[in-house]
Amino acid sequence: MKIGIKESNLTWRSYSQGNRPLDINSNDYRIILLDSVNKEIMPVKKFNSKELAKIELVTIGNNLGLSLY
């Protein structure tokens, strides 16, 4: 198994009573657990900045003995 970072860009759309669209953007970075063929298993943690995600990725990888992707 491996562990890596993935950027997540989600947009949620809702419509007001006047039928006007309202878009809400959600951008974050997630630490993802990967299997041996680099298929995503599950997200572990999410962050607002890439730098914080990188620091935590190294920490989690060292603690669990996983290789970094």
N, C-alpha and C positions, 0 to 999 in steps of 0.2 A: 504494500500500500504506500501511497504518497500523499503529500499535502501541498496545496498550492493556493494562489490568490486568483480570484476572478472578479472582474468589474461587472456590476449589475446596474443596468439602466432600465428602470420600469416607468411606464407612464400609465396613470389611471385617468379615465375619462368618465365624466358624469355630465348630465344635462340639467340645466335649470328648468324652472316651470315655464320660462319663456322660450324653451327649446334652444338655448345657447350652450355650446360645449364649454366645459370647464376641465382643463387638463392639469393634473398634478404630477410632477416629475419626481422620481426618487432615484438618486444616484448614490451608490455606496460600493464598498469593496468587501468581499466575503472570502474567508478562509474555507476552502473546500477539501474534503477528504476524497481521494481518488483511489480506484483499485489498480491492479497491475497493468491493465490495458488503457489507463488514463480515462476511464469512465467515471463520471461523478457519482459518488455514493450519497453524500449529504453535506450541507453547509455546517460549519462548526461555529463560526462567529462572524459578525459583521462590523465594519468600521466606516467612519466618514472620510478618513484620509488614507492614502496608500502607504505613507511612511509608518503609521501606527500598525497597519496590517502586516507590513514586512517585519517589523520588530516582533510582533506576536507570532508570526509564522515561524520564525527561527526558534523562538522559545518553545512553542508547542512541538515543533519537529524534534528538537533536542530532548525534550522531556519524554516523548513517546517513542523515540528511536526511529522516526520515519524520514525517508528521503524527501527533499524539497523538489517541487516541480516548477 
